[in-house]
Amino acid sequence: MSRPSLSPIAEVFACTVGQKPSKAKYYLDDTGEITRMLQGLASASDQATWNPSPHVPL
């Protein structure tokens, strides 16, 4: 069974890298932080996909 590449429910997080001030809500210092953030998001996404919510309608 294949997984869709994009979730039907998407969120957008505006961020700026290496410069302030910005209207972005989030700030990352450098490309290393970008890599760690993307890896963390991918990991959380994989866990959510493979561990569905325990709430089952009765």
N, CA, C and O of each residue as an XYZ file, in Angstrom:
232
protein
N       0.848     -1.177      0.000
C       0.000      0.000      0.000
C       0.890      1.234      0.000
O       1.779      1.354      0.842
N       0.667      2.128     -0.910
C       1.498      3.325     -0.987
C       0.871      4.465     -0.200
O      -0.350      4.575     -0.092
N       1.731      5.300      0.339
C       1.276      6.473      1.080
C       1.237      7.659      0.141
O       2.081      7.764     -0.749
N       0.275      8.558      0.316
C       0.290      9.770     -0.500
C       1.508     10.613     -0.141
O       1.944     10.613      1.010
N       2.056     11.327     -1.113
C       3.251     12.126     -0.853
C       2.939     13.377     -0.033
O       3.808     13.892      0.671
N       1.725     13.858     -0.120
C       1.334     15.042      0.641
C       0.055     14.773      1.409
O      -0.866     14.128      0.909
N       0.014     15.271      2.613
C      -1.175     15.135      3.436
C      -2.284     16.028      2.887
O      -2.011     17.127      2.405
N      -3.531     15.567      2.955
C      -4.628     16.431      2.525
C      -4.816     17.624      3.472
O      -5.446     18.617      3.110
N      -4.272     17.518      4.672
C      -4.331     18.613      5.641
C      -2.911     19.151      5.797
O      -2.058     18.484      6.382
N      -2.656     20.335      5.286
C      -1.311     20.900      5.307
C      -1.246     22.111      6.226
O      -2.231     22.823      6.419
N      -0.067     22.325      6.784
C       0.189     23.513      7.588
C       1.405     24.213      7.011
O       2.320     23.561      6.506
N       1.419     25.528      7.081
C       2.539     26.313      6.587
C       3.173     27.031      7.769
O       2.480     27.646      8.580
N       4.494     26.947      7.858
C       5.238     27.615      8.914
C       6.229     28.574      8.260
O       7.214     28.136      7.666
N       5.978     29.869      8.365
C       6.902     30.854      7.807
C       8.095     30.997      8.737
O       7.936     31.126      9.951
N       9.287     30.975      8.163
C      10.481     31.174      8.977
C      11.509     31.955      8.174
O      11.456     32.000      6.945
N      12.433     32.562      8.879
C      13.533     33.279      8.255
C      14.826     32.623      8.706
O      14.903     32.068      9.803
N      15.832     32.690      7.861
C      17.110     32.048      8.173
C      18.217     33.093      8.152
O      18.451     33.764      7.147
N      18.888     33.210      9.294
C      20.076     34.031      9.382
C      19.887     35.534      9.319
O      20.874     36.262      9.211
N      18.685     36.017      9.380
C      18.492     37.468      9.368
C      17.281     37.856     10.204
O      16.264     37.164     10.206
N      17.402     38.933     10.888
C      16.322     39.525     11.653
C      16.383     41.015     11.406
O      17.498     41.475     11.158
N      15.395     41.800     11.435
C      14.020     41.450     11.741
C      13.303     40.873     10.523
O      13.715     41.062      9.378
N      12.246     40.182     10.808
C      11.418     39.575      9.776
C      10.013     39.446     10.329
O       9.814     39.450     11.544
N       9.047     39.332      9.449
C       7.676     39.103      9.884
C       7.404     37.623     10.115
O       6.314     37.248     10.547
N       8.387     36.787      9.830
C       8.222     35.351     10.037
C       8.100     35.058     11.526
O       8.738     35.707     12.354
N       7.278     34.076     11.850
C       7.053     33.716     13.250
C       8.253     32.968     13.829
O       8.535     33.069     15.023
N       8.957     32.219     12.984
C      10.062     31.382     13.452
C      11.379     31.845     12.842
O      11.410     32.373     11.730
N      12.460     31.642     13.579
C      13.784     32.056     13.146
C      14.742     30.885     13.282
O      14.774     30.223     14.319
N      15.522     30.627     12.240
C      16.559     29.599     12.263
C      17.890     30.280     11.978
O      17.975     31.151     11.112
N      18.936     29.879     12.713
C      20.239     30.528     12.564
C      20.952     30.187     11.264
O      21.551     31.062     10.639
N      20.893     28.911     10.847
C      21.701     28.506      9.699
C      21.122     27.267      9.026
O      20.092     26.741      9.448
N      21.797     26.808      7.975
C      21.300     25.662      7.215
C      21.291     24.376      8.037
O      20.489     23.480      7.772
N      22.164     24.275      9.024
C      22.155     23.101      9.903
C      20.845     23.000     10.675
O      20.306     21.907     10.850
N      20.340     24.132     11.132
C      19.055     24.141     11.837
C      17.906     23.798     10.892
O      16.940     23.154     11.300
N      18.006     24.221      9.644
C      16.978     23.871      8.657
C      16.933     22.359      8.479
O      15.860     21.756      8.476
N      18.108     21.752      8.332
C      18.191     20.298      8.157
C      17.582     19.573      9.344
O      16.794     18.645      9.161
N      17.935     19.984     10.564
C      17.394     19.333     11.767
C      15.882     19.513     11.861
O      15.167     18.586     12.242
N      15.393     20.704     11.514
C      13.954     20.949     11.565
C      13.222     20.046     10.571
O      12.209     19.438     10.916
N      13.730     19.957      9.342
C      13.080     19.126      8.331
C      13.119     17.649      8.708
O      12.150     16.927      8.477
N      14.233     17.192      9.287
C      14.312     15.803      9.743
C      13.307     15.545     10.857
O      12.667     14.494     10.885
N      13.166     16.493     11.771
C      12.196     16.348     12.849
C      10.766     16.319     12.336
O       9.953     15.523     12.805
N      10.455     17.178     11.379
C       9.110     17.183     10.795
C       8.832     15.877     10.060
O       7.734     15.329     10.156
N       9.826     15.379      9.325
C       9.651     14.114      8.606
C       9.434     12.970      9.583
O       8.585     12.109      9.353
N      10.193     12.954     10.667
C      10.052     11.905     11.675
C       8.676     11.956     12.329
O       8.030     10.922     12.499
N       8.229     13.144     12.693
C       6.909     13.293     13.311
C       5.810     12.893     12.336
O       4.817     12.283     12.731
N       5.985     13.232     11.075
C       4.998     12.879     10.056
C       4.917     11.369      9.883
O       3.826     10.809      9.781
N       6.080     10.705      9.850
C       6.107      9.247      9.722
C       5.437      8.583     10.918
O       4.686      7.622     10.750
N       5.698      9.080     12.122
C       5.092      8.502     13.323
C       3.583      8.681     13.298
O       2.848      7.768     13.676
N       3.117      9.822     12.868
C       1.674     10.073     12.809
C       1.015      9.176     11.771
O      -0.120      8.737     11.957
N       1.722      8.902     10.680
C       1.180      8.051      9.622
C       1.082      6.604     10.077
O       0.088      5.931      9.805
N       2.103      6.124     10.764
C       2.150      4.712     11.145
C       1.511      4.440     12.502
O       1.255      3.280     12.823
N       1.249      5.447     13.298
C       0.612      5.279     14.602
C      -0.653      6.123     14.637
O      -0.663      7.205     15.224
N      -1.718      5.637     14.013
C      -2.940      6.439     13.972
C      -3.490      6.703     15.364
O      -3.157      6.012     16.326
N      -4.318      7.695     15.446
C      -4.933      8.089     16.708
C      -5.647      6.910     17.352
O      -6.311      6.135     16.663
N      -5.518      6.767     18.667
C      -6.180      5.653     19.347
C      -7.691      5.832     19.473
O      -8.386      4.923     19.928
N      -8.198      6.986     19.076
C      -9.630      7.244     19.187
C     -10.379      6.499     18.089
O     -10.192      6.766     16.902
N     -11.215      5.579     18.494
C     -11.995      4.795     17.540
C     -13.463      5.056     17.821
O     -13.916      4.876     18.951
N     -14.218      5.480     16.810
C     -15.648      5.719     17.047
C     -16.350      4.442     17.488
O     -16.065      3.360     16.975
N     -17.254      4.570     18.425
C     -18.001      3.401     18.913
C     -19.329      3.279     18.221
O     -20.091      2.355     18.505
